[in-house]
Amino acid sequence: MNKNKKPQPREWKKIALTWKDMLPPSRPSLGDIRVYDSFAKQEIKKGKPFKVLILGATPELRDLLSRYCLLGYDLKVFLLDINPEMIRAMDSLVVIKGKREKKIIGDWLKTPFNNDFFNLVVGDEVMINIKKEERTDLLKEVSRILKPDGAFILRASYVNPRARKFTVKKSLAKYAEMYFQNKLSLTQIMNYLFEEFWELSYFRNKKNLISLKFLENDFKKELVSPGSTKWLLKRFLENSKALFNQYWSWEPKTEQLKRFKKYFKVEQYEAADDYFYSHILSIYYLKSKK
Ligand SMILES: C[S@@+](CC[C@H](N)C(=O)[O-])C[C@H]1O[C@@H](n2cnc3c(N)ncnc32)[C@H](O)[C@@H]1O
């Protein structure tokens, strides 16, 4: 979460509880994991023993790494998250319980690890949790703890310029229709509505932030205007209570790439294609420049 507005433990508990109902884009898809796998494999097959750090506690990444362990690779996996509630909640979503995971509570910006400690660092949508002014510090810290031939693999979203034209009304109408036509489940719709509102919210403030809070007036207007999508909005607002007052940070693709290049060489990047908006959520394979 954005550090200006770090949620209190009680709020985290609520967010952690909603995580099981989150789908891509909020969580990595099977296609995303395939891309992570194709990049990580190139590193993991290089050496042993191999130390990996997950920024966060992403269940899908933990399962991916546990699969390498089952295949006989000698991996030592560390998790680093500031929030014990989130780690506990993510533990319950992991499929393959990794016996060799070391869970650490701590800040990504000030990690407790020595220089050159890890062969690989992975993270899913970690950049949005760090405010713009501190994003370069995060990259510097990851570079510090990576070995000189190490890699950082992360899914990182960037501003969708087309979202400037989104409206709450149009998104509700589009997804209500998809629901009536049985094209998407209600859970999928909740996730896609969240994504579209998030993307639109970037254009409603000057601080490079994204938050449902910036659309409060749009939601109020929609709730009193005539139309047949109020049921969907009410359901969305009820479902999103825990996320309503949270702020994340965003930047355009070119700025993000420039930032990566300060500490890393961009080896490859690729986006999955198995969910809406995957094109703004590339997975980057960055090699240390040390
Ligand atoms: C929305 S959540 C989950 C996102 C992530 N994809 C995952 O699955 O772990 C973001 C996670 O990042 C953690 N987090 C945010 N900022 C952090 C920081 N500066 N240091 C450590 N953990 C942080 C939160 O505690 C939370 O578990």
The ligand as a MOL file (V3000), in Angstrom:
LIG
                    3D

  0  0  0     0  0            999 V3000
M  V30 BEGIN CTAB
M  V30 COUNTS 27 29 0 0 0
M  V30 BEGIN ATOM
M  V30 1 C -2.2470 -5.8870 -1.8900 0
M  V30 2 S -1.1110 -6.8250 -1.0840 0 CHG=1
M  V30 3 C -0.7500 -8.2220 -2.0050 0
M  V30 4 C 0.0610 -8.0190 -3.2090 0
M  V30 5 C 1.0810 -9.0470 -3.5150 0
M  V30 6 N 0.8520 -9.3220 -4.8790 0
M  V30 7 C 1.0240 -10.3350 -2.7480 0
M  V30 8 O 0.3460 -11.2330 -3.2040 0
M  V30 9 O 1.6840 -10.4580 -1.7020 0 CHG=-1
M  V30 10 C 0.3490 -6.0130 -0.9940 0
M  V30 11 C 1.3020 -6.6400 -0.0200 0
M  V30 12 O 2.4810 -5.8750 0.0330 0
M  V30 13 C 2.8440 -5.6860 1.3870 0
M  V30 14 N 3.6170 -4.4400 1.4620 0
M  V30 15 C 3.2620 -3.2260 1.0020 0
M  V30 16 N 4.2350 -2.3310 1.1780 0
M  V30 17 C 5.2630 -2.9990 1.7770 0
M  V30 18 C 6.5650 -2.6300 2.2020 0
M  V30 19 N 7.0130 -1.3870 2.0630 0
M  V30 20 N 7.3420 -3.5720 2.7600 0
M  V30 21 C 6.9010 -4.8380 2.9090 0
M  V30 22 N 5.6660 -5.2640 2.5190 0
M  V30 23 C 4.8630 -4.3510 1.9580 0
M  V30 24 C 1.5400 -5.6560 2.1290 0
M  V30 25 O 1.7030 -5.9790 3.4850 0
M  V30 26 C 0.7230 -6.6910 1.3660 0
M  V30 27 O 0.8730 -7.9750 1.8570 0
M  V30 END ATOM
M  V30 BEGIN BOND
M  V30 1 1 1 2
M  V30 2 1 2 3
M  V30 3 1 2 10
M  V30 4 1 3 4
M  V30 5 1 4 5
M  V30 6 1 5 6
M  V30 7 1 5 7
M  V30 8 2 7 8
M  V30 9 1 7 9
M  V30 10 1 10 11
M  V30 11 1 11 12
M  V30 12 1 11 26
M  V30 13 1 12 13
M  V30 14 1 13 14
M  V30 15 1 13 24
M  V30 16 1 14 15
M  V30 17 1 14 23
M  V30 18 2 15 16
M  V30 19 1 16 17
M  V30 20 1 17 18
M  V30 21 2 17 23
M  V30 22 1 18 19
M  V30 23 2 18 20
M  V30 24 1 20 21
M  V30 25 2 21 22
M  V30 26 1 22 23
M  V30 27 1 24 25
M  V30 28 1 24 26
M  V30 29 1 26 27
M  V30 END BOND
M  V30 END CTAB
M  END
